[in-house]
Amino acid sequence: MRRGNSRYSTPEDAARALAAATRYGQWRRKDKGQLLDRVGIARFDAEALIDQVLADDPHGRDLTEDEAEHLLAAYGIDLWPRIPALTADEAVEAAEKLGYPVVLKSTSPLVRAQSVLTGVRIDIKDEAAMRVAFASLTEALAVYDANHFVVQRMARQGVSCVVASTEDKLFGPVVRFSLAGNATDILEDFGYRIPPMTDVDVTELMESIRLAPLLGGYKGAPAVNKGALADLIGRVSMLGDDFSEIASLELNPVVAHPGGIQVLGASITVTKRPKRKDGGRRTLT
């Protein structure tokens, strides 16, 4: 099949080419949105922390919990503290420091990676309940060497999400969004965008996953605060865009609920990398 200077082996190829051209034209005409507002960002504080870590460890490493908390705080992200507890007495002390109710949970990847082995006790309201929870989890998890615990404030009920940024050799920073849990992993239900991002990009990223209806109040459940979740995704995208040294960053879980979001866990790895010079080329207009 031939039209003008174009040649197609089948009518289907021609139809696909026409569809692609149509989609491209629609993309060109649509509202691209505004670049994200950098209010509340202290880039120099984040840069100082990363530079200090790499000065001490030139090959890079995982950030400690305190370092991750300070880095995220520089970009307006509040990471809830977690206090390690090796004994029941330490767990009680941590709970009293944070204030009841609290959660006791295992930090073992074995527990987090599957659903048949329970590694958490929630809504612990006093010392007696903490001691019972610590004893029961220790008994259940010691055989798996998964009895390594932290204590954290009790979060509101909501939808657990994952917000991440990875430094790709080809694309540079890549932001990933998904819901947390085995269903996401099995379905490979992840959304991706490349910074710098606009407000439209962030909204489209949240809506790109198949489980997105759960954010909007599925089957009568309350809708989450999408504005707060979008703000968090935007801040993660700017952090990844600003620092090529951040090899990987994952906030997991992020509990989104009608009142806002709560960041309960973070893992960040930094490595020595050259500064990027391709920001302009990644900004498509």
DAFENRA-V429982 format. One line per field, one symbol per residue. ss: DSSP state (H for helix, E for strand, L for the rest). psi: psi as a letter, one per 40 degrees, with the letter a starting at -180 (. if undefined). burial: 1 if it has 16 or more other ideal C-beta (glycine too) atoms within 10 Angstrom, else 0. Layout:
ss: ???
psi: ???
burial: ???
This chain:
ss: LEELLEELLLHHHHHHHHHHHHHHHHHHHLLLLLELLLLLLLHHHHHHHHHHHHHHLLLLEELLHHHHHHHHHHLLLLELLLEEELLHHHHHHHHHHHLLLEEEEELLHHHHLLLLLLLEEEEELLHHHHHHHHHHHHHHHHHHLLLLEEEEELLLLLEEEEEEEEEELLLEEEEEEEELLHHHHHHLLLEEELLLLEHHHHHHHHHLLHHHHHHHLHHHLLLLLHHHHHHHHHHHHHHHHHLLLEEEEEEEEEEEELLEEEELLEEEEELLLLLLLLLLLLLLL
psi: hhhbeihhdiddddddddddddddddddeiheaiiihfhfhgddddddddddddddgdeiihiiddddddddddffhhhhihhihdidddddddddddhiiihhiiehddddeieehhfihifheiddddddddddddddeddefefhiihiihiiiahhihhihihiddebhhhiiiiiidddddefgiiiihiiiiddddddddeeideddddeghfeiiiigdddddddddddddddddheegdihhhhihhhideaihheihhhhiihiiiieedddegh.
burial: 000000000000010000000000000000000001000010000100110011000001001010111111111110101110100100111110010001111101001100000010100100101100110010011000011011111010011111111110000111111111100100001110111111101100110010110110000000011101111111111111111111101111111110011111110111100000000000000
